[in-house]
Amino acid sequence: MTEWAKSLLKGIGIFFSLAAAFGVAAYITLIVMVPREDIVVPDVVGKKLEEAIFLLSKSNLGTKITGERFSEEVPENFVLSQTPPPGTKVRKDRVVDLVISEGARSLSSPEVVGMKLREAKIYLSQFGISILNISYIYSEADEGEVIAQDPPEGSKMYQGRGINLLVSSGLPKLKLMMPNLIGENIDKVAQQLKKVSIKVAMVKEETSLKEKGTIIDQSPPAGSIIDKNSRVELVVSTGSKEKIQVTSPERWILIGVDIPPGFGREKLSCVVIDEEGRKIFDCGMYSAGEKAWVSCEVIGKGEVRIYWGDTLLKIRKVEG
């Protein structure tokens, strides 16, 4: 090869070496001077899976489903969570991990018909089932017994959802209007009230100008609506200034209570705490807004507590 050819090849080699060096330098300059474009991850939590994939693809991001979980709040096939979280800056083509909802866990509706309402509440809570609505109806079933449910036993339902119950109020009780007994003789009145199953709890006698044995006060007052088995408290005249022994050996306390206004129907109960211990009496079912009268026997010193369902309405202290 001639000297001229050697010189030409050498020159060509130097040219390409310089070109390569300049290329590398230019690439490094571009990397340093031109920053990469970061992508802000969009928020796809709570969106349907198809919509979430579309939004991520539109942002040049990939999608990967990494898990599925039951959820009572998020419907089936909707996004529960994402990684990286919304607002994170990532490089193009980054994959976003998604966890998808399988919806609420389904189960077979348990049977509570025949149970007492309180027992049914405890039993349903073990399945994570709440009670949406409780309705009451008169029936031959025991008072407080569940006689129907919706959805019925064995039906498919979802955990965390509610159930409706129909509860027996027992047989209807005859309502009576309290007559005006003031001025009447106690012996005559006691016989008349006994015929209609109203019990007399004569707890007090007072001196007055009225003839001995005359009723001078009563509770409930005349015109009140009472149950057939209600007991009546009467004040009777002794006819003189000298007090005599109370006719009745029993000490009965009559308490009037106002049921709070609103909705619903609950059992009214009376708890007596006296010298004989603690006693509980069932006073029947009452609706919100009703007026009720409760009569109970107290031995010696104690107190009476009136409940409507689980709500304490009144406490009455009784001195011996």
Secondary structure by P-SEA (a helix, b strand, c coil): ccaaaaaaaaaaaaaaaaaaaaaaaaaaaaaaabbbbbbcccccccccaaaaaaaaaaacbbbbbcbbbbbcccccccccccccccccccccbbbbbbbbbcccccccccccccccaaaaaaaaaaacccccbbbbbbccccccccccccccccccccccbbbbbbbbcccbbbbbcccccccccaaaaaaaaaaacccccccccccccccccccccccccccccccccbbbbbbbbcccccccccccccbbbbbbbbcccccbbbbbbbbbbccccbbbbbcccccccbbbbbbbbbccccbbbbbccccccbbbbbcc
